[in-house]
Every structure is written in C-alpha cells, then in structure tokens.
C-alpha cells in the first residue's frame, strides 16, 4: 500500500532517542530512512539494556523500538572517502534529520550551510537542546542536553510530584519523544512549502522550546493570573488525580462545576454542590484537606471496574491507572492495534507501540524490523550511489564502511 511519504528519502544523522524517534515517524509514514552509523559500534542505543536474546544473539529493546522500517549504512564521515559517500547521499536525498552535539557536523563542513549548496531542495531538521537558527540563538545554544534537562528548565519538572517531595521527572525520554514528534511536524511543513517554492530550508527544533510549548498552561497562568503552578498543590481545578479503590487506582478529573455536580450526586453528597468550601474549583483546591477524606472513602468502597463504570454512567470521564501488563491485555488497545507485532528473524516477535494517527486510506504501518549495523551499506553504495564492487571492498578494508550486517 502506498504510504503518505512514499518517495521521500530521509538521511538520519541520529543517535539515542530524539532523532531516531523523528525518523521512525517518517519511516512509518512511508519515507525511505537511511540511518548513518559509525562502523563497529553504531548508534549507542544498540548497546543499552534491556535486550531481546535468542540463540546467542542480543538486540537492544530501545534500538529495536525506535529504528524499525529503516536502512542502516555504516559509514565513517570523518574519513575523506566517507565524506565523499556522504555528499553523494545528500545530493539524492530530500531530508536530513540530525541530533548530534551542536556544531559537531558543521565543524566538519558537512552541515546544512555547506550541504544546501549541493542540494538546494534539501530540508535539514536539527534537534538540539536549545536551538541553532541564526537570529534566535541564546546563551545556551551550544550546550548539550538530555531530556531531563529540558523538563527541568521548561518548568515541567517543578510541577511533577508532591508538595513535600523533590521535583520529579515524567516518563523516561518524554522530552526526546515529544521533540521527535514536533520535528517530524516541522519536516512535514517544510516538505509542503517546498511544493510551492521548490526550495528546502532549515528546521530548528529545540527541546527547551518544545517542552515550554507542551507546558503552555503554566505560561498562560503566569502571564494572565500571575500564578506559578506548584506540584501537588492545585489552585484552580479539584479534584484531579488518582484515587485508590479496593483493587487499584483510577484517574479522575473534575474541571468545572458541571462535572462537580455530577460527582456530588454520584457519591450521595449533593450538599457539597453549594457548600462555600466546594462551590468553585478554586474553593475546592483550597479546601482539599476537607474534601479528600470524603472522596477517598467513597472510592475505597468500590473496585476499579465498579468505580469507573459508576462514574461513566454519571457522565464523568474516568479510567483505571494501568500497569504495563494491563495495557498489553486491554481489549480496546488490541482493537485499535496500538501495539503492533514485529517479527525479527534473529530474536523473535515482540510488541512495539504503533505511531499515531490512523489514516483511513492507509491505516496499516510497515513492520520491517530494525536493521543490523551496516545491513544496507552495500545496497546503498551500489544501487543508489553507483559505487563498484572493487571500490566498496577497498572502503571496507580501510574501515570507511562496514558492509556485513553485524549481529546486535
């Protein structure tokens, strides 16, 4: 089946999570993604646990999950011959996605400013901690960053956790994943603009920018109301959170007085609708210590399933707080195909999260397993770039390329 990005060629100068997740989205959408990796070692995530193991073969779960539907070329772009190969590849590509240390590729003369001379239609998407576009550079632009740094500096981390505990991170790699998503959206915009202008452009995706945008409610509250949200201390909306039942927790959010009235009727406490301590979201947040025991007592009298169904019957959205095994077994998750099965010929079949959304004209995603290191080197050099067998053999001997797929 033809996919939305069929015919688009993407080069991934990528490692770890943000860049690979961006190109994963593009690959799932049908783009031909060519991942450039260092001979011998490849993407560092190839060596990061946990591993799938079978018959002495080990493959890193994180690498498998973020690199399906891609091709791998093992190429030393610091070697002069490797740079020649790289430039040939750039000439016949549409997009580069890069998340290397800021400035490292530019210092080699292989960054966007130099490559756009070879290919004026090239779209270059750079993912960095703090942004690189000229005219928008700040004092942090040359700093490296990991996801937790962006969470902290964007104000997200300050709001996660409890009032009597230190700030907490959200899920591992959340800033990376979200930045990959935002960058893929930027690439799509640039591809669409190119259909009108015929020219490529630089897509500047900064993890800090992305997390501030995700944390837009904090920005609005501070700007409009002069508030600074605090972890574990809601100021305008209550109740909101996880409530314990007989056999686990469920999640509930009461954003307005309409939902509050429904909840009060459901738990048999209509008196709380007009009580001055709970008439408004602000009052409820201020008097959480008064309301919490009332709500907790009701929830603890029911099972998760009973509590969720009772609330849904009353028109109040609610759902269980699921563990990994709950998600995997959920019939709705199965109906949606949210976990897709990918068969690796060496280590077996495993489930991976499907990228969203569904498209009615192209609902099914390709399921090619993550490549071995250098698995497609020969295919790319011969079939795409026109190198002969003898020249490829010499480059392999010199360590410029790795042609045999390396296990793991």
MOTARA-V333137 format. One record per residue. N is the residue number from 0. SS is DSSP state (helix for helix, strand for strand, loop for the rest). OMEGA is omega as a letter, one per 30 degrees, with the letter a starting at -180 (none if undefined). NEAR is the number of other ideal C-beta (glycine too) atoms within 8 Angstrom. Layout:
N_SS_OMEGA_NEAR / N_SS_OMEGA_NEAR
This chain:
0_loop_l_4 / 1_loop_a_5 / 2_loop_a_9 / 3_loop_a_7 / 4_loop_l_9 / 5_loop_a_8 / 6_loop_l_4 / 7_loop_a_12 / 8_strand_a_11 / 9_strand_l_16 / 10_strand_l_13 / 11_strand_l_14 / 12_strand_a_11 / 13_loop_l_16 / 14_loop_l_9 / 15_loop_a_11 / 16_loop_a_13 / 17_helix_l_17 / 18_helix_l_16 / 19_helix_l_17 / 20_helix_l_13 / 21_helix_a_19 / 22_helix_l_16 / 23_helix_l_16 / 24_helix_a_12 / 25_helix_l_16 / 26_helix_l_15 / 27_helix_l_11 / 28_loop_l_9 / 29_loop_l_12 / 30_loop_l_13 / 31_strand_a_8 / 32_strand_l_14 / 33_strand_a_16 / 34_strand_l_15 / 35_strand_a_12 / 36_strand_l_13 / 37_loop_l_7 / 38_loop_l_13 / 39_loop_a_7 / 40_loop_a_9 / 41_loop_l_12 / 42_loop_l_12 / 43_helix_a_9 / 44_helix_l_13 / 45_helix_a_12 / 46_helix_a_7 / 47_loop_l_8 / 48_loop_g_5 / 49_loop_a_5 / 50_strand_l_8 / 51_strand_a_12 / 52_strand_l_8 / 53_strand_l_8 / 54_loop_l_4 / 55_loop_l_5 / 56_strand_l_10 / 57_strand_l_10 / 58_strand_a_15 / 59_strand_a_14 / 60_helix_a_11 / 61_helix_l_9 / 62_helix_l_13 / 63_helix_a_16 / 64_helix_a_10 / 65_helix_a_12 / 66_loop_l_13 / 67_loop_l_16 / 68_loop_l_10 / 69_strand_l_15 / 70_strand_a_12 / 71_strand_l_17 / 72_strand_l_15 / 73_strand_a_15 / 74_strand_l_13 / 75_loop_a_10 / 76_loop_l_10 / 77_loop_l_6 / 78_loop_a_10 / 79_helix_l_5 / 80_helix_l_9 / 81_helix_l_14 / 82_helix_l_12 / 83_helix_l_8 / 84_helix_a_15 / 85_helix_a_12 / 86_helix_l_11 / 87_helix_l_10 / 88_helix_l_15 / 89_helix_a_13 / 90_helix_a_8 / 91_loop_a_8 / 92_loop_a_13 / 93_loop_a_9 / 94_strand_l_17 / 95_strand_l_15 / 96_strand_a_17 / 97_strand_l_12 / 98_loop_l_13 / 99_loop_l_9 / 100_loop_a_5 / 101_loop_l_12 / 102_loop_a_7 / 103_helix_a_8 / 104_helix_l_10 / 105_helix_a_11 / 106_helix_l_6 / 107_loop_a_10 / 108_loop_a_6 / 109_loop_a_11 / 110_loop_a_10 / 111_helix_a_11 / 112_helix_l_7 / 113_helix_a_10 / 114_helix_l_14 / 115_helix_l_11 / 116_helix_l_6 / 117_helix_a_9 / 118_loop_a_10 / 119_loop_l_7 / 120_loop_a_9 / 121_loop_l_15 / 122_strand_a_14 / 123_strand_l_15 / 124_strand_a_15 / 125_strand_l_12 / 126_strand_l_15 / 127_strand_l_14 / 128_loop_a_12 / 129_loop_l_13 / 130_loop_a_13 / 131_loop_a_9 / 132_loop_l_8 / 133_loop_a_4 / 134_loop_l_4 / 135_loop_l_7 / 136_loop_l_8 / 137_loop_a_7 / 138_loop_a_3 / 139_loop_a_8 / 140_loop_a_11 / 141_loop_l_6 / 142_loop_l_8 / 143_loop_l_6 / 144_loop_l_11 / 145_loop_a_6 / 146_helix_a_15 / 147_helix_l_9 / 148_helix_l_10 / 149_helix_l_16 / 150_helix_a_15 / 151_helix_a_10 / 152_helix_l_8 / 153_loop_a_13 / 154_loop_a_10 / 155_helix_a_13 / 156_helix_l_13 / 157_helix_a_10 / 158_helix_a_10 / 159_loop_a_11 / 160_loop_a_8 / 161_loop_a_6 / 162_loop_a_7 / 163_loop_a_4 / 164_loop_l_8 / 165_loop_l_4 / 166_loop_a_8 / 167_loop_l_9 / 168_loop_a_10 / 169_loop_l_8 / 170_loop_a_5 / 171_loop_l_5 / 172_loop_a_8 / 173_helix_l_11 / 174_helix_l_15 / 175_helix_a_13 / 176_helix_a_11 / 177_helix_l_11 / 178_helix_l_16 / 179_helix_l_17 / 180_helix_l_11 / 181_helix_a_11 / 182_helix_l_15 / 183_helix_l_11 / 184_helix_l_8 / 185_helix_l_11 / 186_helix_l_15 / 187_helix_l_8 / 188_helix_a_9 / 189_helix_l_14 / 190_helix_l_12 / 191_helix_l_8 / 192_helix_a_9 / 193_helix_l_13 / 194_helix_l_5 / 195_helix_a_6 / 196_helix_a_5 / 197_loop_a_5 / 198_loop_l_7 / 199_loop_l_11 / 200_loop_l_9 / 201_strand_l_7 / 202_strand_a_13 / 203_strand_a_10 / 204_strand_a_15 / 205_strand_a_13 / 206_helix_l_18 / 207_helix_l_14 / 208_helix_a_9 / 209_helix_a_14 / 210_helix_l_15 / 211_helix_l_11 / 212_helix_l_8 / 213_helix_a_9 / 214_loop_a_12 / 215_helix_a_8 / 216_helix_l_7 / 217_helix_a_12 / 218_helix_a_9 / 219_helix_a_8 / 220_helix_a_12 / 221_helix_a_10 / 222_helix_a_6 / 223_helix_a_6 / 224_helix_a_6 / 225_loop_a_4 / 226_loop_l_7 / 227_loop_a_6 / 228_loop_a_11 / 229_strand_l_9 / 230_loop_l_13 / 231_loop_a_8 / 232_strand_l_7 / 233_loop_a_8 / 234_loop_a_8 / 235_loop_a_7 / 236_loop_l_9 / 237_loop_f_10 / 238_loop_l_13 / 239_strand_l_9 / 240_strand_a_6 / 241_strand_l_8 / 242_strand_a_13 / 243_strand_l_8 / 244_strand_a_14 / 245_loop_a_7 / 246_loop_l_5 / 247_strand_a_8 / 248_strand_l_10 / 249_strand_a_16 / 250_strand_a_11 / 251_strand_l_13 / 252_strand_l_8 / 253_loop_a_14 / 254_loop_a_7 / 255_loop_a_7 / 256_helix_l_9 / 257_helix_l_6 / 258_helix_l_11 / 259_helix_l_14 / 260_helix_l_9 / 261_helix_a_11 / 262_helix_l_14 / 263_helix_l_12 / 264_helix_a_9 / 265_helix_a_10 / 266_loop_l_9 / 267_loop_l_5 / 268_loop_a_7 / 269_helix_l_7 / 270_helix_a_7 / 271_helix_a_11 / 272_helix_a_11 / 273_loop_l_6 / 274_loop_a_8 / 275_loop_a_6 / 276_loop_a_10 / 277_loop_a_13 / 278_loop_a_9 / 279_loop_l_7 / 280_helix_l_13 / 281_helix_l_8 / 282_helix_l_11 / 283_helix_l_15 / 284_helix_a_13 / 285_helix_a_7 / 286_loop_a_10 / 287_helix_a_11 / 288_helix_l_5 / 289_helix_a_9 / 290_helix_a_14 / 291_helix_a_9 / 292_helix_l_7 / 293_helix_a_11 / 294_helix_a_11 / 295_helix_a_10 / 296_helix_a_8 / 297_helix_a_9 / 298_helix_a_12 / 299_loop_l_9 / 300_loop_a_6 / 301_loop_l_11 / 302_loop_l_8 / 303_helix_a_13 / 304_helix_l_7 / 305_helix_a_9 / 306_helix_l_14 / 307_helix_a_12 / 308_helix_l_8 / 309_helix_l_10 / 310_helix_l_14 / 311_helix_l_10 / 312_helix_l_6 / 313_loop_l_10 / 314_loop_a_6 / 315_loop_l_12 / 316_loop_l_6 / 317_strand_l_10 / 318_strand_a_8 / 319_strand_l_11 / 320_loop_a_8 / 321_loop_l_8 / 322_loop_a_5 / 323_helix_a_6 / 324_helix_l_6 / 325_helix_l_9 / 326_helix_a_10 / 327_helix_a_9 / 328_helix_a_6 / 329_loop_a_9 / 330_helix_l_6 / 331_helix_l_6 / 332_helix_l_10 / 333_helix_a_9 / 334_helix_a_6 / 335_helix_a_7 / 336_loop_a_7 / 337_loop_l_8 / 338_strand_a_12 / 339_strand_a_11 / 340_strand_l_9 / 341_strand_a_13 / 342_strand_l_8 / 343_strand_a_13 / 344_loop_a_4 / 345_loop_a_8 / 346_loop_l_10 / 347_strand_a_7 / 348_strand_a_6 / 349_strand_l_11 / 350_strand_l_7 / 351_strand_a_11 / 352_strand_l_7 / 353_loop_l_9 / 354_loop_a_7 / 355_loop_f_4 / 356_loop_l_3 / 357_loop_l_6 / 358_loop_a_7 / 359_loop_a_5 / 360_loop_l_4 / 361_loop_a_10 / 362_loop_a_6 / 363_loop_a_4 / 364_loop_l_8 / 365_loop_a_9 / 366_loop_l_10 / 367_loop_a_7 / 368_loop_l_10 / 369_loop_a_11 / 370_loop_l_12 / 371_loop_a_9 / 372_strand_l_15 / 373_loop_a_17 / 374_loop_a_9 / 375_loop_a_11 / 376_helix_a_14 / 377_helix_l_8 / 378_helix_a_9 / 379_helix_a_13 / 380_helix_a_14 / 381_helix_a_12 / 382_helix_a_6 / 383_helix_a_9 / 384_loop_l_11 / 385_loop_l_5 / 386_loop_l_9 / 387_loop_a_6 / 388_helix_a_6 / 389_helix_a_6 / 390_helix_l_8 / 391_helix_l_14 / 392_helix_l_8 / 393_helix_l_8 / 394_helix_l_14 / 395_helix_l_11 / 396_helix_a_6 / 397_loop_l_8 / 398_loop_l_9 / 399_loop_l_12 / 400_strand_l_17 / 401_strand_a_11 / 402_loop_a_9 / 403_loop_l_5 / 404_loop_l_9 / 405_strand_a_10 / 406_loop_l_7 / 407_loop_none_10
